[in-house]
Amino acid sequence: MKRVLIAVLCIMITAGFAFGGGTKEGAGEEGRLKFAIIPMFVGHPWFVRCEMGAKKAAEELGIDYVFIGPEKADTAKQLDIFTDQVNKGVDAIILAVSEAEVWEKPVQDARDKGIPVFGFDIGAPNTIWLASGWEPEQSGVNIGEGLAEEIGKKGKVAILTGSLGSPFLARRQKAIEETLATYPGIELIGVFPTEDDYEKALTICESLIQANPDIKGFASTVSTGVPAAAKAADNAGMAGDIAIWGVALGVQNAEYVKDGTIKGGLILDAGKMTYLGVRIAYDYLTKDGKLPQVGEEYGWAGVPTTRPDKEVSYALDVLLTPENIDDFEF
């Protein structure tokens, strides 16, 4: 009898770990909504932060979730995981994929079976709504306004971008240019493509500082431009004297943020983005198919930039500071 009780207890403990909210394997408690969040892969600090946001939303909403994906980018394995969650009958799936064309039919098939599918991060085709970040126009305005304020609304500035052929980056670049143009005292000396290559960006920044020793700031549409401008300013003995604003990541800029070289790094908080995706899916299921509206607030994620015409909501950019920089291990 004692052996039976011990065996039963072991099964109960194992079940608790395998099926509770936030575990890696399966569904949650009976009667609670169950979401599957499926990233391109797991383990990377970016997706670790994504899961933190999903967990926070699930705890607030009283739902269960599974955050599950392949150990590395593998479309076939991710499709298997997706199909398994569909077969298990989860209440909603929130998905980020790389090979979009492969996913059109599986996503539509899941929806035809009554399982709503949403996107997060880069998203997927045929989803109901996308929760993403770094909205190009608003982030461009934020970069331009921040740079203008830091340099006292006057002086020479340069814009760093990735490829001139990218429509997405072109939208952010245009927003930066239009924002800077509202300040007559600011002189834009040019837009310089870096092909999103750090070494190329560093060389460009060093050359611009040498040719324009009175340059006041850099604005970057891509994350490689911010640390490159910081390094160039440091090499020239001008760290802290040149304003640097742009989209940025955490780890590669930590030292420069802490010492004040970078005051304008705008990061996409992957946690807030995924938190937003879970909240959107929850509202859809519990409020008769409700979708985001412009100006609507979403708790920890704040008021995202919502584009109903594009069926997307963008989590707000977060300004990197010495106080929060260590929160972002990506």
Legacy VTK file of the C-alpha trace (Angstrom):
# vtk DataFile Version 3.0
C-alpha trace
ASCII
DATASET POLYDATA
POINTS 330 float
0.000 0.000 0.000
2.804 2.388 0.906
4.485 1.724 -2.459
1.238 2.522 -4.265
0.855 5.811 -2.401
4.439 6.788 -3.182
3.925 5.931 -6.854
0.743 7.995 -7.004
2.481 10.910 -5.301
5.334 10.769 -7.823
2.850 10.809 -10.695
1.059 13.829 -9.205
4.309 15.725 -8.725
5.452 14.902 -12.249
2.092 16.012 -13.634
2.344 19.273 -11.760
5.646 20.069 -13.372
4.643 18.838 -16.835
1.281 20.531 -17.148
1.299 23.693 -15.058
1.232 27.204 -16.559
4.563 28.175 -18.007
5.921 24.666 -18.386
7.440 23.353 -21.552
5.214 20.355 -22.209
1.483 20.667 -22.217
-1.801 22.215 -21.262
-2.877 23.785 -17.995
-5.499 23.294 -15.340
-8.966 22.180 -16.315
-11.311 25.076 -17.085
-8.542 27.616 -17.723
-7.606 29.042 -21.101
-4.476 27.479 -22.537
-2.181 29.353 -24.946
0.782 28.034 -26.919
3.510 30.583 -27.643
5.819 29.181 -30.327
9.024 31.142 -31.088
11.417 30.402 -33.933
13.660 28.711 -31.355
14.291 28.738 -27.619
17.296 29.375 -25.392
18.501 32.670 -26.864
18.306 35.585 -24.368
15.874 37.353 -26.726
13.387 34.490 -26.488
14.070 34.031 -22.781
12.873 37.613 -22.375
9.894 36.797 -24.618
8.890 33.972 -22.291
9.189 36.262 -19.274
6.610 38.567 -20.862
4.315 35.644 -21.666
4.560 34.407 -18.087
3.769 37.846 -16.684
0.668 38.173 -18.863
-0.502 34.637 -18.054
-0.180 35.232 -14.322
-2.112 38.487 -14.533
-4.881 36.964 -16.652
-5.172 33.667 -14.817
-4.455 31.474 -17.820
-2.013 28.669 -18.592
0.579 28.737 -21.326
3.265 26.638 -22.911
6.305 28.386 -24.418
7.788 25.810 -26.742
9.968 25.785 -29.837
12.923 23.976 -31.432
16.385 24.369 -29.904
17.564 26.096 -33.069
15.855 27.562 -36.117
14.295 24.516 -37.787
11.086 25.009 -39.752
10.218 21.320 -39.915
10.512 20.887 -36.137
8.615 24.095 -35.498
5.813 22.866 -37.767
5.692 19.607 -35.811
5.387 21.553 -32.559
2.674 23.756 -34.036
0.699 20.740 -35.304
1.014 19.032 -31.932
-0.413 22.062 -30.135
-3.270 22.261 -32.637
-4.046 18.591 -32.030
-3.995 19.170 -28.273
-6.687 21.780 -28.754
-5.066 24.794 -27.125
-7.302 27.852 -27.038
-4.913 30.093 -29.009
-1.486 29.998 -30.618
0.937 32.945 -30.750
3.608 32.376 -33.357
6.868 33.748 -34.798
8.376 32.080 -37.886
11.162 32.640 -40.392
10.035 30.971 -43.647
6.696 32.710 -44.104
5.590 30.926 -47.293
5.737 27.510 -45.586
3.277 28.612 -42.913
0.361 29.965 -44.915
-1.588 26.704 -45.087
-0.831 25.351 -41.573
-1.921 28.617 -39.963
-5.093 28.782 -42.046
-5.864 25.126 -41.315
-5.560 25.777 -37.572
-7.901 28.731 -37.823
-10.370 26.649 -39.850
-10.378 24.195 -36.935
-11.378 27.002 -34.601
-7.981 27.771 -33.070
-7.160 31.485 -33.420
-3.537 32.135 -34.379
-1.748 35.396 -33.625
1.744 36.594 -34.458
4.496 38.056 -32.299
7.922 39.446 -33.168
8.296 38.785 -36.910
4.925 36.996 -36.914
3.557 34.579 -39.504
1.165 34.696 -42.496
-2.613 34.416 -42.103
-2.584 35.343 -38.416
-5.397 37.405 -36.916
-3.148 40.118 -35.471
0.561 40.784 -34.945
2.255 42.052 -31.769
5.611 43.436 -32.830
7.923 46.343 -32.067
10.143 49.133 -33.336
7.348 50.642 -35.420
9.323 52.560 -38.057
7.542 55.920 -38.103
7.123 56.374 -34.352
10.599 55.083 -33.551
11.959 57.503 -36.172
10.157 60.405 -34.531
11.474 59.330 -31.120
15.030 59.149 -32.443
14.805 62.539 -34.155
13.209 64.308 -31.198
15.624 62.782 -28.694
18.654 63.735 -30.761
17.390 67.278 -31.290
16.796 67.793 -27.573
20.191 66.440 -26.553
22.116 68.732 -28.909
20.089 71.816 -28.009
18.301 71.803 -31.394
21.341 72.980 -33.346
24.444 71.548 -34.962
25.597 69.005 -37.530
24.164 65.504 -37.471
24.400 62.388 -39.642
21.993 59.511 -40.195
23.252 55.941 -40.342
21.063 53.319 -42.021
21.362 49.734 -43.203
20.529 49.217 -46.848
19.085 52.065 -48.897
16.901 49.462 -50.591
14.962 48.521 -47.465
11.410 49.955 -47.506
11.082 49.394 -43.742
14.269 51.317 -42.936
13.308 53.995 -45.453
10.172 54.712 -43.425
12.177 55.142 -40.215
14.778 57.259 -42.024
12.104 59.524 -43.457
10.559 60.022 -40.019
13.948 60.978 -38.584
14.639 63.405 -41.438
11.220 65.037 -41.190
11.571 65.431 -37.434
15.047 66.978 -37.663
13.840 69.285 -40.451
11.496 71.016 -37.999
14.558 72.489 -36.264
16.223 75.186 -38.434
19.398 75.051 -36.372
20.097 71.420 -37.215
22.179 70.615 -40.315
21.861 67.096 -41.714
25.174 66.360 -43.421
23.970 63.144 -45.030
22.506 59.658 -44.853
25.109 56.898 -44.841
24.280 53.233 -45.626
26.216 50.700 -43.544
24.559 47.500 -44.852
23.959 46.809 -41.140
27.654 45.937 -40.789
29.334 47.076 -37.563
32.847 47.449 -39.000
31.572 49.439 -41.962
29.502 51.636 -39.654
32.519 52.227 -37.413
34.675 53.280 -40.383
31.963 55.657 -41.615
31.521 57.237 -38.173
35.266 57.693 -37.689
35.559 59.325 -41.115
32.626 61.652 -40.424
34.076 62.745 -37.082
37.464 63.383 -38.676
35.912 65.398 -41.524
33.474 67.196 -39.207
35.125 67.706 -35.814
32.169 69.881 -34.837
29.607 67.121 -35.477
27.015 67.011 -32.721
25.197 63.747 -33.226
24.358 60.513 -34.991
20.926 58.993 -35.605
20.740 55.340 -36.605
17.895 53.367 -38.173
19.653 50.059 -37.383
21.017 48.579 -34.169
24.620 48.271 -35.440
24.939 52.044 -35.869
24.595 52.946 -32.194
27.567 50.982 -30.787
29.645 51.892 -33.858
29.032 55.614 -33.302
29.819 55.195 -29.602
33.106 53.450 -30.363
34.053 56.097 -32.922
33.276 58.901 -30.452
35.326 57.126 -27.790
38.261 56.645 -30.172
38.160 60.366 -30.994
38.138 61.365 -27.322
34.598 62.728 -27.714
32.619 60.167 -25.713
29.650 61.939 -24.170
30.123 64.996 -26.391
28.411 63.476 -29.427
24.733 62.587 -29.076
23.876 59.080 -30.271
20.267 58.040 -30.880
18.856 54.991 -32.600
17.353 51.543 -32.251
19.653 49.493 -30.056
20.246 46.201 -28.277
21.287 45.736 -24.675
24.488 43.742 -24.164
26.558 45.364 -26.899
25.759 48.827 -25.543
25.866 48.181 -21.795
29.265 49.774 -21.162
28.446 52.847 -23.257
25.055 53.336 -21.612
26.546 53.069 -18.126
29.316 55.587 -18.802
27.007 58.065 -20.554
28.410 57.718 -24.077
24.988 56.541 -25.282
21.953 58.377 -23.972
19.569 57.566 -26.817
19.513 53.811 -27.279
15.908 52.705 -27.903
15.427 48.997 -27.340
12.500 46.784 -28.220
11.631 44.992 -24.990
10.915 41.467 -26.231
9.075 40.747 -22.996
6.602 43.589 -23.444
6.048 42.564 -27.060
5.106 38.998 -26.113
3.079 40.202 -23.131
1.137 42.342 -25.592
0.523 39.345 -27.872
-0.909 37.286 -25.024
-3.151 40.145 -23.916
-4.469 40.640 -27.461
-5.247 36.912 -27.839
-6.971 36.871 -24.441
-9.195 39.834 -25.313
-10.119 38.188 -28.617
-11.253 35.015 -26.842
-13.015 36.589 -23.880
-14.553 39.685 -25.461
-16.336 38.357 -28.551
-13.491 38.691 -31.032
-12.290 42.093 -29.815
-9.165 43.412 -31.541
-6.879 46.312 -30.553
-8.016 49.889 -30.977
-5.840 52.985 -31.396
-4.955 54.442 -28.006
-5.896 51.329 -26.042
-3.763 50.520 -22.988
-2.334 47.074 -22.244
-1.029 47.053 -18.701
2.719 46.542 -18.500
3.043 47.089 -22.276
1.445 50.542 -22.019
-0.244 52.082 -25.047
1.206 50.442 -28.172
1.251 52.018 -31.597
-1.693 50.260 -33.237
-2.261 50.136 -36.997
-5.700 48.597 -37.666
-5.093 48.832 -41.416
-2.046 46.585 -41.028
-3.537 44.414 -38.250
-0.523 45.072 -36.047
0.256 46.651 -32.681
3.817 47.733 -31.900
5.129 47.651 -28.337
6.659 50.974 -27.324
10.413 51.515 -27.517
12.227 51.576 -24.173
15.051 54.054 -23.544
18.159 52.280 -22.286
19.452 53.728 -19.026
22.136 52.737 -16.501
19.292 51.561 -14.260
17.601 49.176 -16.742
20.416 48.138 -19.081
21.164 44.900 -17.203
17.556 43.756 -17.702
18.284 43.154 -21.374
20.630 40.218 -21.916
20.419 40.403 -25.713
LINES 1 331
330 0 1 2 3 4 5 6 7 8 9 10 11 12 13 14 15 16 17 18 19 20 21 22 23 24 25 26 27 28 29 30 31 32 33 34 35 36 37 38 39 40 41 42 43 44 45 46 47 48 49 50 51 52 53 54 55 56 57 58 59 60 61 62 63 64 65 66 67 68 69 70 71 72 73 74 75 76 77 78 79 80 81 82 83 84 85 86 87 88 89 90 91 92 93 94 95 96 97 98 99 100 101 102 103 104 105 106 107 108 109 110 111 112 113 114 115 116 117 118 119 120 121 122 123 124 125 126 127 128 129 130 131 132 133 134 135 136 137 138 139 140 141 142 143 144 145 146 147 148 149 150 151 152 153 154 155 156 157 158 159 160 161 162 163 164 165 166 167 168 169 170 171 172 173 174 175 176 177 178 179 180 181 182 183 184 185 186 187 188 189 190 191 192 193 194 195 196 197 198 199 200 201 202 203 204 205 206 207 208 209 210 211 212 213 214 215 216 217 218 219 220 221 222 223 224 225 226 227 228 229 230 231 232 233 234 235 236 237 238 239 240 241 242 243 244 245 246 247 248 249 250 251 252 253 254 255 256 257 258 259 260 261 262 263 264 265 266 267 268 269 270 271 272 273 274 275 276 277 278 279 280 281 282 283 284 285 286 287 288 289 290 291 292 293 294 295 296 297 298 299 300 301 302 303 304 305 306 307 308 309 310 311 312 313 314 315 316 317 318 319 320 321 322 323 324 325 326 327 328 329
